[in-house]
């Protein structure tokens, strides 16, 4: 049996044509209804009555066809959505060696085979940003692809990330990720962003997406430091989730210095 190949765009194009047919059938349906009303309001005699019954039957058929066309349009758009999901599948972009689990979740495996660790507490006694981020990644079965052990201060995560990872440097890193992976309208999940120098800061963005009304890029995340509540106790303490525009997100972390870059850990 020969193989049939069909693209997302061809399905969308067919769906749009089907939508056009449905709209035109809707006009025919309206005209049929109006014609039926005219006949019903006309002089009733045997011939008019016979025509009226035929028009009622035609109206029923036209209405069904209109409904079927709209249903086909919805089905085709659903298929197109699934094609887009296949083009950008949900997958873990992190290699197995970076996901290795240790009894102590401070530890990680680096690309060169060595193992390193991050500090659990910072100088103020709170849970460190490095531990908080690594803990959340491991809890999701993701991990982080460090090149080598050491240098795991928050501001160093991007530069210390494996070159094989999905790395986006500079202040526009989040915008560039959205341009590449957010075009389908689906949220992009699990992005590690680091900023500043030494120690700097690192955090995990839960997801980014475009607001369907304003078109602005929205960022959703939680953190263990300003402007959030600091965690002194259990790292699993739930901090509030923030959901703000990308510009607002950058303003929150203006104290952290320039953004080193972001690493896409998992797609949408």
Order of alpha helices (4+ residues) and beta strands (2+ residues): alpha-alpha-beta-beta-alpha-beta-alpha-beta-beta-beta-beta-alpha-beta
